[in-house]
Amino acid sequence: MSFTDEQLERYSRHIILKNVGIEGQEKILKGKVLIIGTGGLGSPAALYLAAAGVGTIGLVDGDVVDRTNLQRQVIHFTPDIGKPKVVSAQEKIKQINPEVQVNTYHTLALAANIADLIQDYDFIIDGTDNFPAKFLINDACVLGGKPFSHGGILRFDGQTMTHLPGTACYRCIFTAPPPKNLVPTCAQAGVLGAVAGMLGTIQAAEALKYLTGVGGLLTNRLLIFDALSMDFRTVRIQPNARCPVCGSSPAITALHDEEQAVCDLKAGRSVS
């Protein structure tokens, strides 16, 4: 493809990067990324992917903007309260980069529709805030052969990993959602707003690296950070032969919706 003078100027800081260049930026412009959840994680991911020039960005979210979202969901502004999140996010993406094609899906990601939602995209970003959605996204991507970035935050903590076909998936580590009363949600336990930005931008970087083929992805690794101490650590993981979805004898061969286990906010441990 040929670049316009405006595009050469807009993406100049990518183009001069040794490992990106014109070829890498062309791959970004042709890339298609689906973001499931336009909240704390999806907001920064969408902003940076739009700024980078990702050609098509899909947004999946059935919720509307609430005042409590504004502390961390930076793609939504005060006048957006009551507006569907996908519409609010689409408007900001178009302001950042009018060239980006934005597909909006004002719906929840469910077993009945997720295969259709992900099928036309190169890379999936999990920006959801509950375990049933996270396990569903994992299963749909594994069964559909789609690469995706998992992300989760709670209080001051964050965790993320990237799955490519053949590498460890989310269920290789966590085989099933936690039982009731083990892990609270961000709405119950709180989250430092900036933690969402830290993790969402990491997910955006993973998507851009995947599209361009540059660097090493967070495959077979779980990145965990504590923003209170600003400690980052990487845990090595391996594909689990007994994984219920990607193992040698998978028990999960069709998509289903997990039940949401509501927590009564006791001693939450880990992140979702």
Secondary structure, 3 states (H helix, E strand, C coil): CCCCHHHHHHCHHHHCCCCCHHHHHHHHHHCEEEEECCCCCHHHHHHHHHHHCCCEEEEECCCECCHHHHHCCCCCCHHHCCCEHHHHHHHHHHHHCCCCEEEEECCCCCCCCHHHHHCCCCEEEECCCCHHHHHHHHHHHHHHCCCEEEEEEEECEEEEEEECCCCCCHHHHCCCCCCCCCCCCHHHHCECHHHHHHHHHHHHHHHHHHHHCCCCCCCCEEEEEECCCCEEEEEECCCCCCCCCCCCCCCCCCCCCCCCCCCCCCCCCCCC
